[in-house]
Structure formats: C-alpha cells, structure tokens
Amino acid sequence: MEKRCFEGLTEIKPITVGKNSWIGEKSTILAGVTIGDFATVGAASVVTKDVPSDCLACGNPAVVKKNYALQPQNDEN
C-alpha cells in the first residue's frame, strides 16, 4: 500500500481561538495562527496571520479592518 503524506511537513502547529471570538462561515485558518479574545473573523476569510484581541478581520488574506479596543467608550445613558 502506498504511503500518502506530505513530504517535509512533519511539524504540527496548533490553532488557538480566544474566548468569545466569532469565526464566519467558510473561513480558513492556517496552522499556527492565534485568534485573540473577542475577535471577529468575517465569512469566507483566509486567516494567514494572528488576529489581535478586540478586532475585526476579513478578506483573502484576512487583514484587520477595525480595532474595537482603540475606540472611546461612551458612558452616557
């Protein structure tokens, strides 16, 4: 029986997803990528690099479009 494997690909890299993060439908996250806490990945995005916490990332390749941590909080009721 023929051995099927990828030559030279012996390292396993985990994907880490932070708490309360959302990943859109049909998104692809490559090995070794970390998605931060409260981050959102848009649908059909290809995530090739880490996504920081409190960010929205989308596209192919995914880029950070918005950083919610940098927006001022409105405490008025």
PDB file with one MODEL, atoms N, CA, C and O in Angstrom:
MODEL        1
ATOM      1  N   MET A   1       0.842  -1.180   0.000  1.00  0.00           N
ATOM      2  CA  MET A   1       0.000   0.000   0.000  1.00  0.00           C
ATOM      3  C   MET A   1       0.886   1.241   0.000  1.00  0.00           C
ATOM      4  O   MET A   1       1.888   1.295   0.713  1.00  0.00           O
ATOM      5  N   GLU A   2       0.523   2.214  -0.784  1.00  0.00           N
ATOM      6  CA  GLU A   2       1.292   3.438  -0.916  1.00  0.00           C
ATOM      7  C   GLU A   2       1.053   4.348   0.295  1.00  0.00           C
ATOM      8  O   GLU A   2      -0.084   4.562   0.717  1.00  0.00           O
ATOM      9  N   LYS A   3       2.137   4.867   0.831  1.00  0.00           N
ATOM     10  CA  LYS A   3       2.040   5.769   1.972  1.00  0.00           C
ATOM     11  C   LYS A   3       1.743   7.180   1.454  1.00  0.00           C
ATOM     12  O   LYS A   3       2.499   7.729   0.652  1.00  0.00           O
ATOM     13  N   ARG A   4       0.635   7.757   1.923  1.00  0.00           N
ATOM     14  CA  ARG A   4       0.264   9.091   1.487  1.00  0.00           C
ATOM     15  C   ARG A   4       0.543  10.087   2.611  1.00  0.00           C
ATOM     16  O   ARG A   4      -0.022   9.989   3.700  1.00  0.00           O
ATOM     17  N   CYS A   5       1.400  11.020   2.334  1.00  0.00           N
ATOM     18  CA  CYS A   5       1.706  12.082   3.283  1.00  0.00           C
ATOM     19  C   CYS A   5       2.350  13.231   2.525  1.00  0.00           C
ATOM     20  O   CYS A   5       2.705  13.095   1.355  1.00  0.00           O
ATOM     21  N   PHE A   6       2.492  14.328   3.180  1.00  0.00           N
ATOM     22  CA  PHE A   6       3.156  15.474   2.581  1.00  0.00           C
ATOM     23  C   PHE A   6       4.620  15.426   2.972  1.00  0.00           C
ATOM     24  O   PHE A   6       4.950  15.498   4.156  1.00  0.00           O
ATOM     25  N   GLU A   7       5.482  15.309   2.010  1.00  0.00           N
ATOM     26  CA  GLU A   7       6.915  15.220   2.265  1.00  0.00           C
ATOM     27  C   GLU A   7       7.404  16.508   2.921  1.00  0.00           C
ATOM     28  O   GLU A   7       7.126  17.607   2.441  1.00  0.00           O
ATOM     29  N   GLY A   8       8.128  16.360   4.012  1.00  0.00           N
ATOM     30  CA  GLY A   8       8.719  17.505   4.692  1.00  0.00           C
ATOM     31  C   GLY A   8       7.804  18.223   5.663  1.00  0.00           C
ATOM     32  O   GLY A   8       8.263  19.099   6.396  1.00  0.00           O
ATOM     33  N   LEU A   9       6.535  17.883   5.694  1.00  0.00           N
ATOM     34  CA  LEU A   9       5.617  18.528   6.621  1.00  0.00           C
ATOM     35  C   LEU A   9       5.411  17.637   7.837  1.00  0.00           C
ATOM     36  O   LEU A   9       4.471  16.844   7.891  1.00  0.00           O
ATOM     37  N   THR A  10       6.290  17.775   8.797  1.00  0.00           N
ATOM     38  CA  THR A  10       6.222  16.920   9.969  1.00  0.00           C
ATOM     39  C   THR A  10       5.839  17.691  11.221  1.00  0.00           C
ATOM     40  O   THR A  10       5.494  17.084  12.235  1.00  0.00           O
ATOM     41  N   GLU A  11       5.894  19.025  11.170  1.00  0.00           N
ATOM     42  CA  GLU A  11       5.595  19.831  12.340  1.00  0.00           C
ATOM     43  C   GLU A  11       4.100  20.119  12.416  1.00  0.00           C
ATOM     44  O   GLU A  11       3.478  20.504  11.426  1.00  0.00           O
ATOM     45  N   ILE A  12       3.542  19.931  13.586  1.00  0.00           N
ATOM     46  CA  ILE A  12       2.132  20.218  13.813  1.00  0.00           C
ATOM     47  C   ILE A  12       2.037  21.529  14.571  1.00  0.00           C
ATOM     48  O   ILE A  12       2.641  21.684  15.632  1.00  0.00           O
ATOM     49  N   LYS A  13       1.271  22.482  14.023  1.00  0.00           N
ATOM     50  CA  LYS A  13       1.114  23.781  14.667  1.00  0.00           C
ATOM     51  C   LYS A  13      -0.349  23.950  15.077  1.00  0.00           C
ATOM     52  O   LYS A  13      -1.244  23.794  14.246  1.00  0.00           O
ATOM     53  N   PRO A  14      -0.600  24.266  16.343  1.00  0.00           N
ATOM     54  CA  PRO A  14      -1.982  24.413  16.796  1.00  0.00           C
ATOM     55  C   PRO A  14      -2.604  25.737  16.363  1.00  0.00           C
ATOM     56  O   PRO A  14      -1.901  26.724  16.140  1.00  0.00           O
ATOM     57  N   ILE A  15      -3.908  25.744  16.249  1.00  0.00           N
ATOM     58  CA  ILE A  15      -4.680  26.960  16.028  1.00  0.00           C
ATOM     59  C   ILE A  15      -5.311  27.310  17.372  1.00  0.00           C
ATOM     60  O   ILE A  15      -5.957  26.469  17.997  1.00  0.00           O
ATOM     61  N   THR A  16      -5.122  28.552  17.814  1.00  0.00           N
ATOM     62  CA  THR A  16      -5.651  28.980  19.101  1.00  0.00           C
ATOM     63  C   THR A  16      -6.741  30.021  18.873  1.00  0.00           C
ATOM     64  O   THR A  16      -6.523  31.017  18.183  1.00  0.00           O
ATOM     65  N   VAL A  17      -7.912  29.784  19.455  1.00  0.00           N
ATOM     66  CA  VAL A  17      -9.030  30.712  19.336  1.00  0.00           C
ATOM     67  C   VAL A  17      -9.368  31.215  20.733  1.00  0.00           C
ATOM     68  O   VAL A  17      -9.640  30.422  21.635  1.00  0.00           O
ATOM     69  N   GLY A  18      -9.350  32.542  20.912  1.00  0.00           N
ATOM     70  CA  GLY A  18      -9.617  33.159  22.205  1.00  0.00           C
ATOM     71  C   GLY A  18     -11.079  33.074  22.601  1.00  0.00           C
ATOM     72  O   GLY A  18     -11.936  32.663  21.819  1.00  0.00           O
ATOM     73  N   LYS A  19     -11.340  33.476  23.840  1.00  0.00           N
ATOM     74  CA  LYS A  19     -12.709  33.400  24.354  1.00  0.00           C
ATOM     75  C   LYS A  19     -13.605  34.439  23.682  1.00  0.00           C
ATOM     76  O   LYS A  19     -13.166  35.539  23.346  1.00  0.00           O
ATOM     77  N   ASN A  20     -14.849  34.070  23.497  1.00  0.00           N
ATOM     78  CA  ASN A  20     -15.884  34.914  22.888  1.00  0.00           C
ATOM     79  C   ASN A  20     -15.502  35.427  21.502  1.00  0.00           C
ATOM     80  O   ASN A  20     -15.883  36.537  21.132  1.00  0.00           O
ATOM     81  N   SER A  21     -14.772  34.650  20.747  1.00  0.00           N
ATOM     82  CA  SER A  21     -14.416  35.019  19.377  1.00  0.00           C
ATOM     83  C   SER A  21     -15.410  34.403  18.408  1.00  0.00           C
ATOM     84  O   SER A  21     -15.943  33.322  18.655  1.00  0.00           O
ATOM     85  N   TRP A  22     -15.655  35.093  17.309  1.00  0.00           N
ATOM     86  CA  TRP A  22     -16.577  34.625  16.279  1.00  0.00           C
ATOM     87  C   TRP A  22     -15.792  34.360  15.014  1.00  0.00           C
ATOM     88  O   TRP A  22     -14.938  35.157  14.624  1.00  0.00           O
ATOM     89  N   ILE A  23     -16.084  33.231  14.368  1.00  0.00           N
ATOM     90  CA  ILE A  23     -15.445  32.888  13.098  1.00  0.00           C
ATOM     91  C   ILE A  23     -16.558  32.679  12.074  1.00  0.00           C
ATOM     92  O   ILE A  23     -17.430  31.828  12.249  1.00  0.00           O
ATOM     93  N   GLY A  24     -16.513  33.472  11.005  1.00  0.00           N
ATOM     94  CA  GLY A  24     -17.554  33.417   9.984  1.00  0.00           C
ATOM     95  C   GLY A  24     -17.538  32.119   9.197  1.00  0.00           C
ATOM     96  O   GLY A  24     -16.538  31.402   9.152  1.00  0.00           O
ATOM     97  N   GLU A  25     -18.669  31.843   8.583  1.00  0.00           N
ATOM     98  CA  GLU A  25     -18.852  30.624   7.797  1.00  0.00           C
ATOM     99  C   GLU A  25     -17.849  30.548   6.647  1.00  0.00           C
ATOM    100  O   GLU A  25     -17.531  31.560   6.021  1.00  0.00           O
ATOM    101  N   LYS A  26     -17.359  29.347   6.377  1.00  0.00           N
ATOM    102  CA  LYS A  26     -16.435  29.037   5.283  1.00  0.00           C
ATOM    103  C   LYS A  26     -15.093  29.766   5.392  1.00  0.00           C
ATOM    104  O   LYS A  26     -14.420  29.973   4.383  1.00  0.00           O
ATOM    105  N   SER A  27     -14.702  30.155   6.607  1.00  0.00           N
ATOM    106  CA  SER A  27     -13.389  30.769   6.810  1.00  0.00           C
ATOM    107  C   SER A  27     -12.326  29.684   6.891  1.00  0.00           C
ATOM    108  O   SER A  27     -12.597  28.564   7.324  1.00  0.00           O
ATOM    109  N   THR A  28     -11.116  30.029   6.471  1.00  0.00           N
ATOM    110  CA  THR A  28      -9.977  29.118   6.548  1.00  0.00           C
ATOM    111  C   THR A  28      -8.937  29.749   7.455  1.00  0.00           C
ATOM    112  O   THR A  28      -8.527  30.892   7.248  1.00  0.00           O
ATOM    113  N   ILE A  29      -8.511  28.992   8.469  1.00  0.00           N
ATOM    114  CA  ILE A  29      -7.490  29.478   9.390  1.00  0.00           C
ATOM    115  C   ILE A  29      -6.286  28.552   9.255  1.00  0.00           C
ATOM    116  O   ILE A  29      -6.392  27.347   9.484  1.00  0.00           O
ATOM    117  N   LEU A  30      -5.152  29.116   8.886  1.00  0.00           N
ATOM    118  CA  LEU A  30      -3.954  28.313   8.668  1.00  0.00           C
ATOM    119  C   LEU A  30      -3.309  27.902   9.985  1.00  0.00           C
ATOM    120  O   LEU A  30      -3.569  28.496  11.031  1.00  0.00           O
ATOM    121  N   ALA A  31      -2.470  26.884   9.919  1.00  0.00           N
ATOM    122  CA  ALA A  31      -1.821  26.337  11.097  1.00  0.00           C
ATOM    123  C   ALA A  31      -0.936  27.373  11.781  1.00  0.00           C
ATOM    124  O   ALA A  31      -0.263  28.164  11.121  1.00  0.00           O
ATOM    125  N   GLY A  32      -0.947  27.357  13.111  1.00  0.00           N
ATOM    126  CA  GLY A  32      -0.095  28.230  13.893  1.00  0.00           C
ATOM    127  C   GLY A  32      -0.665  29.607  14.153  1.00  0.00           C
ATOM    128  O   GLY A  32      -0.005  30.429  14.789  1.00  0.00           O
ATOM    129  N   VAL A  33      -1.868  29.887  13.681  1.00  0.00           N
ATOM    130  CA  VAL A  33      -2.476  31.207  13.841  1.00  0.00           C
ATOM    131  C   VAL A  33      -3.211  31.278  15.178  1.00  0.00           C
ATOM    132  O   VAL A  33      -3.804  30.298  15.629  1.00  0.00           O
ATOM    133  N   THR A  34      -3.161  32.466  15.806  1.00  0.00           N
ATOM    134  CA  THR A  34      -3.878  32.718  17.050  1.00  0.00           C
ATOM    135  C   THR A  34      -4.924  33.796  16.809  1.00  0.00           C
ATOM    136  O   THR A  34      -4.615  34.868  16.290  1.00  0.00           O
ATOM    137  N   ILE A  35      -6.160  33.506  17.189  1.00  0.00           N
ATOM    138  CA  ILE A  35      -7.252  34.461  17.131  1.00  0.00           C
ATOM    139  C   ILE A  35      -7.448  34.963  18.563  1.00  0.00           C
ATOM    140  O   ILE A  35      -7.700  34.165  19.466  1.00  0.00           O
ATOM    141  N   GLY A  36      -7.337  36.269  18.777  1.00  0.00           N
ATOM    142  CA  GLY A  36      -7.418  36.836  20.125  1.00  0.00           C
ATOM    143  C   GLY A  36      -8.817  36.796  20.718  1.00  0.00           C
ATOM    144  O   GLY A  36      -9.782  36.432  20.047  1.00  0.00           O
ATOM    145  N   ASP A  37      -8.911  37.179  22.000  1.00  0.00           N
ATOM    146  CA  ASP A  37     -10.189  37.243  22.701  1.00  0.00           C
ATOM    147  C   ASP A  37     -11.082  38.309  22.074  1.00  0.00           C
ATOM    148  O   ASP A  37     -10.606  39.375  21.684  1.00  0.00           O
ATOM    149  N   PHE A  38     -12.369  38.017  21.979  1.00  0.00           N
ATOM    150  CA  PHE A  38     -13.390  38.940  21.477  1.00  0.00           C
ATOM    151  C   PHE A  38     -13.115  39.413  20.042  1.00  0.00           C
ATOM    152  O   PHE A  38     -13.545  40.499  19.656  1.00  0.00           O
ATOM    153  N   ALA A  39     -12.411  38.612  19.266  1.00  0.00           N
ATOM    154  CA  ALA A  39     -12.125  38.945  17.867  1.00  0.00           C
ATOM    155  C   ALA A  39     -13.209  38.361  16.962  1.00  0.00           C
ATOM    156  O   ALA A  39     -13.878  37.391  17.316  1.00  0.00           O
ATOM    157  N   THR A  40     -13.367  38.974  15.788  1.00  0.00           N
ATOM    158  CA  THR A  40     -14.342  38.504  14.804  1.00  0.00           C
ATOM    159  C   THR A  40     -13.630  38.303  13.474  1.00  0.00           C
ATOM    160  O   THR A  40     -12.908  39.184  13.009  1.00  0.00           O
ATOM    161  N   VAL A  41     -13.837  37.134  12.861  1.00  0.00           N
ATOM    162  CA  VAL A  41     -13.287  36.833  11.541  1.00  0.00           C
ATOM    163  C   VAL A  41     -14.467  36.769  10.578  1.00  0.00           C
ATOM    164  O   VAL A  41     -15.405  36.000  10.785  1.00  0.00           O
ATOM    165  N   GLY A  42     -14.414  37.577   9.529  1.00  0.00           N
ATOM    166  CA  GLY A  42     -15.505  37.639   8.564  1.00  0.00           C
ATOM    167  C   GLY A  42     -15.673  36.341   7.782  1.00  0.00           C
ATOM    168  O   GLY A  42     -14.746  35.538   7.686  1.00  0.00           O
ATOM    169  N   ALA A  43     -16.849  36.149   7.234  1.00  0.00           N
ATOM    170  CA  ALA A  43     -17.161  34.941   6.466  1.00  0.00           C
ATOM    171  C   ALA A  43     -16.251  34.818   5.248  1.00  0.00           C
ATOM    172  O   ALA A  43     -15.923  35.814   4.605  1.00  0.00           O
ATOM    173  N   ALA A  44     -15.851  33.597   4.941  1.00  0.00           N
ATOM    174  CA  ALA A  44     -15.026  33.245   3.783  1.00  0.00           C
ATOM    175  C   ALA A  44     -13.640  33.901   3.806  1.00  0.00           C
ATOM    176  O   ALA A  44     -13.012  34.057   2.759  1.00  0.00           O
ATOM    177  N   SER A  45     -13.168  34.281   4.986  1.00  0.00           N
ATOM    178  CA  SER A  45     -11.841  34.880   5.106  1.00  0.00           C
ATOM    179  C   SER A  45     -10.768  33.792   5.163  1.00  0.00           C
ATOM    180  O   SER A  45     -11.035  32.665   5.582  1.00  0.00           O
ATOM    181  N   VAL A  46      -9.561  34.141   4.739  1.00  0.00           N
ATOM    182  CA  VAL A  46      -8.414  33.247   4.836  1.00  0.00           C
ATOM    183  C   VAL A  46      -7.429  33.906   5.796  1.00  0.00           C
ATOM    184  O   VAL A  46      -6.774  34.889   5.450  1.00  0.00           O
ATOM    185  N   VAL A  47      -7.331  33.354   7.009  1.00  0.00           N
ATOM    186  CA  VAL A  47      -6.503  33.944   8.054  1.00  0.00           C
ATOM    187  C   VAL A  47      -5.113  33.320   7.986  1.00  0.00           C
ATOM    188  O   VAL A  47      -4.938  32.132   8.258  1.00  0.00           O
ATOM    189  N   THR A  48      -4.130  34.139   7.619  1.00  0.00           N
ATOM    190  CA  THR A  48      -2.760  33.655   7.476  1.00  0.00           C
ATOM    191  C   THR A  48      -1.852  34.156   8.590  1.00  0.00           C
ATOM    192  O   THR A  48      -0.764  33.617   8.795  1.00  0.00           O
ATOM    193  N   LYS A  49      -2.294  35.189   9.317  1.00  0.00           N
ATOM    194  CA  LYS A  49      -1.511  35.775  10.413  1.00  0.00           C
ATOM    195  C   LYS A  49      -2.395  35.925  11.639  1.00  0.00           C
ATOM    196  O   LYS A  49      -3.620  35.850  11.546  1.00  0.00           O
ATOM    197  N   ASP A  50      -1.764  36.139  12.792  1.00  0.00           N
ATOM    198  CA  ASP A  50      -2.509  36.297  14.037  1.00  0.00           C
ATOM    199  C   ASP A  50      -3.468  37.477  13.965  1.00  0.00           C
ATOM    200  O   ASP A  50      -3.184  38.493  13.330  1.00  0.00           O
ATOM    201  N   VAL A  51      -4.617  37.319  14.634  1.00  0.00           N
ATOM    202  CA  VAL A  51      -5.609  38.385  14.750  1.00  0.00           C
ATOM    203  C   VAL A  51      -5.608  38.831  16.208  1.00  0.00           C
ATOM    204  O   VAL A  51      -5.865  38.015  17.094  1.00  0.00           O
ATOM    205  N   PRO A  52      -5.324  40.114  16.482  1.00  0.00           N
ATOM    206  CA  PRO A  52      -5.285  40.581  17.873  1.00  0.00           C
ATOM    207  C   PRO A  52      -6.662  40.550  18.532  1.00  0.00           C
ATOM    208  O   PRO A  52      -7.678  40.394  17.856  1.00  0.00           O
ATOM    209  N   SER A  53      -6.686  40.696  19.836  1.00  0.00           N
ATOM    210  CA  SER A  53      -7.942  40.763  20.584  1.00  0.00           C
ATOM    211  C   SER A  53      -8.720  42.016  20.201  1.00  0.00           C
ATOM    212  O   SER A  53      -8.138  43.024  19.799  1.00  0.00           O
ATOM    213  N   ASP A  54     -10.026  41.940  20.328  1.00  0.00           N
ATOM    214  CA  ASP A  54     -10.937  43.066  20.088  1.00  0.00           C
ATOM    215  C   ASP A  54     -10.831  43.638  18.679  1.00  0.00           C
ATOM    216  O   ASP A  54     -10.918  44.852  18.498  1.00  0.00           O
ATOM    217  N   CYS A  55     -10.645  42.785  17.687  1.00  0.00           N
ATOM    218  CA  CYS A  55     -10.509  43.251  16.301  1.00  0.00           C
ATOM    219  C   CYS A  55     -11.471  42.533  15.373  1.00  0.00           C
ATOM    220  O   CYS A  55     -11.939  41.430  15.659  1.00  0.00           O
ATOM    221  N   LEU A  56     -11.754  43.187  14.250  1.00  0.00           N
ATOM    222  CA  LEU A  56     -12.500  42.587  13.153  1.00  0.00           C
ATOM    223  C   LEU A  56     -11.523  42.378  12.009  1.00  0.00           C
ATOM    224  O   LEU A  56     -10.881  43.329  11.563  1.00  0.00           O
ATOM    225  N   ALA A  57     -11.401  41.153  11.530  1.00  0.00           N
ATOM    226  CA  ALA A  57     -10.513  40.841  10.410  1.00  0.00           C
ATOM    227  C   ALA A  57     -11.316  40.116   9.337  1.00  0.00           C
ATOM    228  O   ALA A  57     -12.142  39.256   9.642  1.00  0.00           O
ATOM    229  N   CYS A  58     -11.065  40.473   8.072  1.00  0.00           N
ATOM    230  CA  CYS A  58     -11.753  39.792   6.980  1.00  0.00           C
ATOM    231  C   CYS A  58     -10.958  39.962   5.696  1.00  0.00           C
ATOM    232  O   CYS A  58     -10.065  40.805   5.611  1.00  0.00           O
ATOM    233  N   GLY A  59     -11.291  39.157   4.703  1.00  0.00           N
ATOM    234  CA  GLY A  59     -10.653  39.227   3.398  1.00  0.00           C
ATOM    235  C   GLY A  59      -9.804  38.017   3.090  1.00  0.00           C
ATOM    236  O   GLY A  59      -9.707  37.082   3.885  1.00  0.00           O
ATOM    237  N   ASN A  60      -9.180  38.053   1.904  1.00  0.00           N
ATOM    238  CA  ASN A  60      -8.291  36.981   1.462  1.00  0.00           C
ATOM    239  C   ASN A  60      -7.018  37.613   0.897  1.00  0.00           C
ATOM    240  O   ASN A  60      -7.009  38.060  -0.250  1.00  0.00           O
ATOM    241  N   PRO A  61      -5.958  37.654   1.678  1.00  0.00           N
ATOM    242  CA  PRO A  61      -5.806  37.206   3.072  1.00  0.00           C
ATOM    243  C   PRO A  61      -6.478  38.183   4.034  1.00  0.00           C
ATOM    244  O   PRO A  61      -6.653  39.360   3.720  1.00  0.00           O
ATOM    245  N   ALA A  62      -6.850  37.681   5.203  1.00  0.00           N
ATOM    246  CA  ALA A  62      -7.551  38.499   6.190  1.00  0.00           C
ATOM    247  C   ALA A  62      -6.642  39.599   6.724  1.00  0.00           C
ATOM    248  O   ALA A  62      -5.482  39.358   7.057  1.00  0.00           O
ATOM    249  N   VAL A  63      -7.181  40.793   6.800  1.00  0.00           N
ATOM    250  CA  VAL A  63      -6.483  41.933   7.403  1.00  0.00           C
ATOM    251  C   VAL A  63      -7.408  42.556   8.442  1.00  0.00           C
ATOM    252  O   VAL A  63      -8.630  42.454   8.341  1.00  0.00           O
ATOM    253  N   VAL A  64      -6.812  43.202   9.440  1.00  0.00           N
ATOM    254  CA  VAL A  64      -7.599  43.846  10.488  1.00  0.00           C
ATOM    255  C   VAL A  64      -8.250  45.091   9.899  1.00  0.00           C
ATOM    256  O   VAL A  64      -7.563  45.995   9.423  1.00  0.00           O
ATOM    257  N   LYS A  65      -9.570  45.130   9.936  1.00  0.00           N
ATOM    258  CA  LYS A  65     -10.330  46.261   9.413  1.00  0.00           C
ATOM    259  C   LYS A  65     -10.704  47.246  10.507  1.00  0.00           C
ATOM    260  O   LYS A  65     -10.815  48.446  10.259  1.00  0.00           O
ATOM    261  N   LYS A  66     -10.899  46.734  11.725  1.00  0.00           N
ATOM    262  CA  LYS A  66     -11.319  47.591  12.817  1.00  0.00           C
ATOM    263  C   LYS A  66     -10.769  47.060  14.127  1.00  0.00           C
ATOM    264  O   LYS A  66     -10.766  45.852  14.366  1.00  0.00           O
ATOM    265  N   ASN A  67     -10.298  47.975  14.984  1.00  0.00           N
ATOM    266  CA  ASN A  67      -9.811  47.604  16.309  1.00  0.00           C
ATOM    267  C   ASN A  67     -10.732  48.262  17.321  1.00  0.00           C
ATOM    268  O   ASN A  67     -10.686  49.478  17.508  1.00  0.00           O
ATOM    269  N   TYR A  68     -11.565  47.468  17.974  1.00  0.00           N
ATOM    270  CA  TYR A  68     -12.548  47.991  18.911  1.00  0.00           C
ATOM    271  C   TYR A  68     -11.908  48.479  20.201  1.00  0.00           C
ATOM    272  O   TYR A  68     -12.510  49.295  20.900  1.00  0.00           O
ATOM    273  N   ALA A  69     -10.721  48.016  20.543  1.00  0.00           N
ATOM    274  CA  ALA A  69     -10.053  48.431  21.773  1.00  0.00           C
ATOM    275  C   ALA A  69      -9.614  49.889  21.697  1.00  0.00           C
ATOM    276  O   ALA A  69      -9.448  50.527  22.737  1.00  0.00           O
ATOM    277  N   LEU A  70      -9.420  50.435  20.499  1.00  0.00           N
ATOM    278  CA  LEU A  70      -8.955  51.804  20.341  1.00  0.00           C
ATOM    279  C   LEU A  70     -10.088  52.824  20.308  1.00  0.00           C
ATOM    280  O   LEU A  70      -9.820  54.026  20.313  1.00  0.00           O
ATOM    281  N   GLN A  71     -11.337  52.386  20.276  1.00  0.00           N
ATOM    282  CA  GLN A  71     -12.468  53.301  20.214  1.00  0.00           C
ATOM    283  C   GLN A  71     -12.828  53.773  21.618  1.00  0.00           C
ATOM    284  O   GLN A  71     -12.827  52.978  22.558  1.00  0.00           O
ATOM    285  N   PRO A  72     -13.137  55.062  21.766  1.00  0.00           N
ATOM    286  CA  PRO A  72     -13.520  55.563  23.101  1.00  0.00           C
ATOM    287  C   PRO A  72     -14.854  54.991  23.547  1.00  0.00           C
ATOM    288  O   PRO A  72     -15.761  54.772  22.744  1.00  0.00           O
ATOM    289  N   GLN A  73     -14.949  54.755  24.846  1.00  0.00           N
ATOM    290  CA  GLN A  73     -16.188  54.219  25.402  1.00  0.00           C
ATOM    291  C   GLN A  73     -17.138  55.370  25.687  1.00  0.00           C
ATOM    292  O   GLN A  73     -16.724  56.384  26.249  1.00  0.00           O
ATOM    293  N   ASN A  74     -18.397  55.234  25.312  1.00  0.00           N
ATOM    294  CA  ASN A  74     -19.415  56.227  25.570  1.00  0.00           C
ATOM    295  C   ASN A  74     -20.196  55.790  26.785  1.00  0.00           C
ATOM    296  O   ASN A  74     -21.021  54.880  26.694  1.00  0.00           O
ATOM    297  N   ASP A  75     -19.953  56.426  27.937  1.00  0.00           N
ATOM    298  CA  ASP A  75     -20.589  56.031  29.195  1.00  0.00           C
ATOM    299  C   ASP A  75     -21.900  56.749  29.468  1.00  0.00           C
ATOM    300  O   ASP A  75     -22.500  56.534  30.521  1.00  0.00           O
ATOM    301  N   GLU A  76     -22.371  57.605  28.544  1.00  0.00           N
ATOM    302  CA  GLU A  76     -23.623  58.324  28.748  1.00  0.00           C
ATOM    303  C   GLU A  76     -24.800  57.378  28.577  1.00  0.00           C
ATOM    304  O   GLU A  76     -24.775  56.493  27.722  1.00  0.00           O
ATOM    305  N   ASN A  77     -25.831  57.566  29.392  1.00  0.00           N
ATOM    306  CA  ASN A  77     -27.030  56.737  29.295  1.00  0.00           C
ATOM    307  C   ASN A  77     -28.127  57.476  28.631  1.00  0.00           C
ATOM    308  O   ASN A  77     -29.220  56.936  28.460  1.00  0.00           O
TER     309      ASN A  77
ENDMDL
END
